[in-house]
Amino acid sequence: MKRIKWLAALLFVLSMAIPGPRVLAEEGAGDDSRDFSKFSLLRTIEVPVDKAKNSFGQLRFFDISWVDAKSQRYYLADRSNAGIDIIDAEDHAFLHRVGGFAGQAFNANGTPDNDHSGPDGVLVVPEQHQLWAGDGDSTVKVIDLDTNQIIDVIHTNGTARADEMAFDPRHHILAVVNNADDPPFITLISTESPRAVLGRITFLKNDPTFPFPNEVTGGVEQPAWDPETRRFYVSVPELDHDATKGAVAVINPLTRKVTKLFKVDDCNPAGLTLGPNQHLLIGCSLQNGQSLVISARDGHEVKRIFGVGGSDEVWFNPGDDHYFLAARNNVSLNPDGTVKLVNGKPVVVPVLGVVDAKTNELVATAFTGSAIFTTPAGIGGSPHSVAVNPVNNHAFVPLPPTKLPDGTIPCPNGCVAVYGIPEDQDHHEGSNGDHGDDKDR
């Protein structure tokens, strides 16, 4: 069985490199007959606590996550335990943690200081078999995945965290966002030894690298690479102090400049990922129950999606041609599409949203729950991160201690939750896909 699964993973990775019609990883991947009405929480994976680093004894604080298709490994920026968690995305087992990161920082009043916490953004550079991870001290740490050791530390020379990333495999350039600096900037780094910093793009009005008259007043967020246009794209949540006016910036990695601003309304872009047909899905962070698909070629609006919004990280899964949205600030909508209010405030219902990338239609939402923190109350993170294994189509969402709408608490100490369709679970793993802590470790 292990050999069959290994061959499936290999076939999938090879298919992504071959032009023309895609060879599916396994029978049923990308199959329109899959019933997304059954999309739900399949199981949870316990994350061990490092008592020397984690005074709460729980998975409360985390950031971005990533799945490497070839190895079927899931990587989580675990701030609670000051390291990168490595999880087997095939067998759902915690494997290892790479330490040496800042961990969760706090302000003098005891509130979380996310701007100086780490790890943050994570990304696998397959050709080097390395994981790159941003940290709270404005550095990028390079991890050799053969030894699980940090082999390099690259300084972006900011004052706050180095965050989300995208990778250009054609030119061997990694783009990392310093979104908490003022002004925010992106650092371009060569992934080839000696891993030199190639340049900085500063999102300051009329800067030579940002030749636009707009003020970037809400930082910059998730970047993406498009191999067809050979450009980086990055979410710009807010322009000119107007939360309803944002953009997607287009970056030439060779001239190291922003060449275009695709402006969008009523979105506040946060998550960003490239799907089929040169479409970019934007995870809108406004609490208006909306997401957006635009063209990577010219920025025109392809589709405004209602029913899921308030997102942070988003992910395109080529295994089943669906987008996944970690909609931590999703809100309930009235039948007419307006936001449901109770006592004048939106009704927030955090979910994992699923959108068919062929039709750009919302096909499923699964509750990720509302965080519950008791000691001290209210101090912790939210379900804002998602990554998907394209071989078994399982979506991984880190959860703090969380209560679902039906009152159940899937993981009282936090966990990595696995979402999917039960038939996929049966096909890939047999019948042991129960809720609760992972039983196979």
C-alpha positions in Angstrom: 0.0 0.0 0.0 2.9 2.4 0.9 4.4 1.7 -2.6 1.1 2.5 -4.3 0.8 5.8 -2.5 4.4 6.7 -3.2 3.9 6.0 -6.9 0.7 8.1 -6.9 2.6 11.0 -5.4 5.4 10.6 -7.9 2.9 10.5 -10.8 1.3 13.7 -9.5 4.6 15.7 -9.3 5.6 14.5 -12.8 2.3 15.5 -14.2 2.7 19.1 -13.0 5.9 19.4 -15.0 4.4 18.1 -18.3 2.7 20.6 -20.6 -0.7 19.7 -22.0 -3.5 17.7 -20.4 -2.9 17.0 -16.7 -2.3 13.4 -15.6 -4.4 13.0 -12.4 -2.6 11.8 -9.3 -5.1 9.1 -8.5 -8.4 8.0 -9.8 -11.0 10.5 -8.6 -8.7 13.5 -8.3 -10.4 16.4 -10.0 -13.5 14.3 -10.6 -16.6 16.4 -10.9 -18.7 13.7 -9.3 -17.1 14.2 -5.9 -19.8 15.3 -3.5 -18.6 18.5 -1.7 -21.8 18.6 0.3 -20.0 16.0 2.5 -16.9 18.2 2.9 -16.1 18.2 6.6 -13.7 17.7 9.4 -12.1 14.3 9.0 -9.7 14.1 11.9 -7.3 16.1 14.0 -3.5 15.8 14.6 -2.0 16.6 18.0 0.9 19.0 18.1 3.4 18.2 20.9 4.1 21.1 23.3 7.7 22.3 24.0 7.3 23.2 27.7 10.5 25.3 27.6 9.1 27.5 24.8 5.3 27.3 25.4 4.0 28.5 28.7 0.4 28.1 27.7 0.8 24.4 27.0 -1.4 24.7 23.9 -1.1 25.4 20.2 -2.4 29.0 20.4 -0.2 30.9 18.1 0.8 30.0 14.5 1.0 31.5 11.0 1.4 30.3 7.5 1.5 26.7 6.4 2.7 24.8 3.3 2.4 21.3 1.7 5.2 19.9 -0.5 3.5 17.5 -3.0 6.5 15.4 -3.8 7.2 14.4 -0.2 3.7 14.8 1.1 4.9 16.8 4.0 2.9 19.6 5.7 4.9 22.4 7.3 3.5 24.8 9.9 4.9 28.0 11.3 4.3 27.2 14.9 4.9 30.3 17.0 3.6 28.6 20.2 6.5 26.3 20.1 9.0 28.5 18.3 9.6 26.2 15.4 8.5 24.7 12.1 6.3 21.6 12.6 6.7 18.8 10.1 3.7 16.6 9.6 3.2 13.6 7.3 0.3 14.7 5.0 -0.3 11.2 3.9 -0.6 9.4 7.2 -1.5 12.4 9.4 1.3 12.0 11.9 3.5 14.6 13.6 7.2 13.9 12.6 9.5 16.6 13.8 10.0 20.2 14.8 12.8 22.5 13.6 13.5 25.1 16.4 15.6 28.2 16.5 12.8 30.8 15.8 11.6 33.8 17.8 8.4 32.3 19.0 5.4 34.3 20.1 6.3 37.8 21.3 4.1 39.9 23.6 3.7 43.6 24.3 4.2 45.1 27.7 0.5 44.9 28.4 0.5 41.1 27.7 -1.2 41.3 24.3 0.4 39.4 21.4 3.0 41.2 19.4 2.7 39.5 16.1 4.9 41.9 14.3 8.0 40.5 16.0 6.9 36.9 16.3 8.0 33.9 14.3 8.1 31.7 12.4 5.9 33.4 9.8 5.8 32.7 6.1 7.0 29.3 5.0 7.7 27.8 1.5 9.5 24.8 0.1 12.1 25.3 -2.7 11.9 21.8 -4.2 15.0 21.9 -6.4 17.2 22.6 -3.4 15.2 20.4 -1.0 15.0 23.3 1.4 12.3 25.1 3.4 12.6 28.8 3.7 10.9 30.5 6.7 10.5 34.1 7.8 11.1 35.0 11.4 10.2 37.8 13.8 13.7 39.5 13.7 13.3 40.3 10.0 15.4 37.3 8.9 14.7 34.4 6.5 16.0 31.0 7.8 16.9 28.3 5.3 16.3 24.7 6.4 18.0 21.7 4.8 15.1 19.1 4.6 17.6 16.2 4.5 18.9 17.1 7.9 16.2 19.3 9.3 18.9 21.8 10.2 19.0 25.6 9.7 21.9 26.2 7.2 21.6 29.9 6.5 20.1 33.1 8.0 19.4 35.9 5.5 18.7 39.4 6.8 16.1 41.6 5.1 17.2 44.5 7.2 13.8 45.5 8.4 12.5 46.2 11.9 9.8 43.6 12.0 8.9 40.1 10.8 9.8 38.6 7.4 6.5 37.1 6.4 4.8 35.4 3.4 6.7 34.2 0.4 6.6 33.2 -3.3 9.2 31.5 -5.5 10.2 32.0 -9.1 11.8 28.7 -10.2 12.8 30.1 -13.6 15.2 32.7 -12.2 15.7 31.1 -8.8 14.4 34.1 -6.9 12.4 34.1 -3.7 10.2 37.1 -2.8 9.5 37.7 0.9 7.2 40.3 2.3 8.0 42.6 5.3 4.4 43.6 5.8 4.8 45.0 9.3 7.4 47.5 8.4 6.5 51.1 7.6 6.7 51.4 4.7 6.2 47.7 3.8 8.7 46.2 1.4 9.5 43.0 -0.5 13.0 41.5 -0.6 14.1 39.5 -3.6 16.7 36.8 -2.7 18.6 34.3 -4.9 17.9 30.7 -3.8 21.3 29.7 -5.3 24.4 29.8 -3.1 25.5 32.2 -1.7 21.8 33.2 -1.5 22.4 36.9 -2.1 19.9 39.6 -1.5 19.1 40.9 -5.0 17.1 44.0 -4.2 14.2 45.6 -2.3 10.9 46.8 -3.5 9.6 49.6 -1.2 5.8 50.3 -1.3 6.2 54.0 -0.8 4.4 56.6 -3.0 6.5 57.5 -6.0 9.5 55.3 -4.9 11.6 54.2 -7.9 10.5 50.6 -7.3 6.9 51.7 -6.8 6.2 54.4 -9.3 2.6 55.2 -8.3 1.0 58.1 -6.6 -0.9 55.9 -4.1 -0.1 55.5 -0.4 0.1 51.9 0.7 -1.5 52.2 4.1 -2.3 48.6 5.2 0.9 46.7 4.5 1.2 44.0 1.9 0.2 40.4 2.2 0.3 37.0 0.4 2.4 36.9 -2.8 2.1 34.5 -5.7 4.3 33.6 -8.8 2.8 33.2 -12.3 5.1 31.1 -14.6 3.2 32.2 -17.7 3.5 36.0 -17.2 6.8 35.5 -15.3 5.7 38.0 -12.7 5.2 38.0 -9.0 1.8 39.3 -7.7 1.2 40.5 -4.2 -2.0 41.5 -2.3 -2.1 45.2 -1.2 -5.0 45.4 1.3 -5.4 49.2 1.4 -4.6 52.3 -0.6 -4.8 55.9 0.5 -6.3 55.1 4.0 -9.5 53.6 2.4 -10.1 50.0 3.6 -12.5 49.4 0.6 -9.8 50.3 -1.9 -7.0 47.8 -2.4 -5.0 46.3 -5.2 -2.8 43.4 -6.5 0.7 44.6 -7.4 2.5 43.1 -10.3 6.3 42.8 -9.9 9.0 42.1 -12.5 11.6 40.0 -10.7 14.4 41.1 -13.1 13.8 44.9 -13.1 12.7 44.6 -9.4 9.9 47.1 -9.8 6.1 47.1 -9.5 5.0 47.5 -13.0 1.2 47.5 -12.6 -1.5 47.9 -9.9 -4.7 46.0 -10.4 -7.1 48.0 -8.2 -10.0 46.2 -6.6 -13.0 47.5 -4.5 -14.8 46.2 -1.4 -12.2 43.5 -0.8 -9.1 44.5 1.3 -6.9 41.8 -0.4 -5.0 39.4 2.0 -4.7 35.9 0.5 -3.6 35.4 -3.1 -3.1 32.3 -5.2 -2.9 31.4 -8.9 -5.4 29.0 -10.3 -6.2 27.8 -13.9 -6.9 30.0 -16.9 -4.5 32.7 -15.5 -7.0 33.5 -12.7 -6.0 34.8 -9.4 -8.2 34.1 -6.4 -8.1 37.0 -3.8 -8.9 36.2 -0.2 -10.7 39.4 0.8 -10.3 40.2 4.4 -13.2 42.6 4.8 -16.2 41.3 6.8 -18.6 41.4 3.8 -18.8 37.7 2.9 -17.0 38.1 -0.4 -14.0 36.8 -2.3 -12.8 37.8 -5.7 -11.3 36.2 -8.9 -9.4 38.4 -11.3 -7.3 37.9 -14.4 -3.6 37.8 -13.9 -3.1 39.2 -17.4 -5.0 42.5 -17.1 -6.6 42.6 -13.7 -10.2 42.6 -14.8 -12.8 41.1 -12.5 -13.7 37.5 -13.5 -16.1 36.7 -10.6 -17.1 38.1 -7.3 -18.0 35.2 -5.0 -20.5 35.6 -2.2 -20.8 33.4 0.9 -17.1 33.3 2.0 -14.9 36.2 3.0 -12.8 37.6 5.8 -9.9 35.4 4.6 -6.2 35.3 5.2 -4.2 32.5 3.6 -5.7 30.9 0.5 -4.5 27.9 -1.6 -5.1 26.4 -5.0 -5.1 22.6 -5.0 -4.2 21.2 -8.5 -5.2 17.8 -7.3 -8.9 18.6 -7.5 -8.9 22.0 -9.1 -10.4 23.8 -6.1 -9.4 26.9 -4.1 -9.4 26.7 -0.3 -9.9 29.8 1.8 -9.0 30.2 5.5 -11.9 32.5 6.3 -11.3 33.3 9.9 -13.5 36.5 9.8 -16.3 35.0 7.6 -19.7 36.5 8.3 -23.2 35.3 7.9 -25.2 36.8 5.1 -28.9 37.6 4.7 -30.8 36.1 1.8 -30.3 39.4 -0.1 -26.6 39.2 0.3 -26.2 41.8 3.0 -24.3 41.1 6.2 -26.4 39.7 9.0 -26.1 41.9 12.1 -26.9 41.2 15.8 -26.9 44.3 18.0 -25.3 46.2 15.2 -22.3 43.8 14.8 -21.6 41.2 12.1 -22.2 37.6 13.0 -18.7 36.1 12.6 -18.7 32.4 11.6 -15.1 31.2 10.8 -15.0 28.6 8.0 -12.8 26.9 5.5 -14.3 27.8 2.2 -14.0 25.7 -1.0 -14.4 27.2 -4.5 -14.5 25.3 -7.7 -11.7 26.8 -9.8 -13.3 25.8 -13.1 -16.6 27.6 -12.4 -15.5 30.0 -9.7 -18.5 28.9 -7.6 -18.5 28.3 -3.8 -19.1 24.6 -3.3 -18.5 24.1 0.4 -17.8 25.6 3.7 -16.8 23.7 6.8 -16.8 25.3 10.3 -13.3 26.0 11.8 -14.9 27.3 15.0 -14.5 30.2 17.4 -11.4 30.2 19.6 -11.8 29.6 23.3 -9.1 30.8 25.6 -9.4 30.7 29.4 -6.0 31.4 30.9 -5.7 34.3 30.1 -9.0 34.9 28.3 -8.8 36.1 24.7 -5.1 35.7 24.2 -4.5 33.5 21.1 -4.7 33.1 17.4 -7.4 32.2 14.9 -7.9 29.7 12.0 -6.3 31.8 9.3 -3.9 29.3 7.6 -4.5 26.5 5.1 -2.5 24.2 2.8 -3.7 21.2 0.8 -2.1 17.9 -0.1 -2.8 17.4 -3.9 -2.3 13.6 -3.7 -5.2 12.9 -1.3 -6.9 16.3 -1.5 -6.9 16.7 2.3 -6.8 20.3 3.6 -4.8 21.1 6.7 -5.9 23.9 9.0 -4.2 24.7 12.3 -6.7 25.4 15.0 -6.3 27.0 18.4 -8.5 25.6 21.2 -11.8 26.0 19.3 -15.5 25.4 19.8 -17.7 24.5 16.8 -21.2 25.9 16.4 -22.7 22.6 17.6 -20.8 23.0 20.9 -18.2 20.3 20.2 -14.5 21.1 20.9 -12.4 19.1 18.4 -9.1 19.9 20.1 -9.1 21.5 23.5 -5.3 22.2 23.3 -5.2 23.2 19.7 -4.3 20.9 16.8 -3.9 20.6 13.0 -7.4 19.8 11.6 -7.8 17.7 8.5 -10.7 18.5 6.2 -12.0 16.7 3.1 -14.6 14.4 1.7 -15.1 11.1 3.6 -14.8 9.1 0.3 -11.3 10.5 -0.2 -10.5 9.5 3.3 -11.6 5.9 2.7 -9.9 5.7 -0.7 -6.5 6.9 0.6 -6.4 5.7 4.2 -8.9 2.9 4.8 -11.6 3.4 7.4 -9.7 4.8 10.4 -10.5 8.5 9.7 -12.1 9.3 13.1 -12.3 12.7 14.7 -10.1 13.3 17.6 -6.3 13.0 18.1 -4.3 11.1 15.5 -4.4 7.4 16.4 -1.6 6.3 14.0 1.4 8.0 15.6 
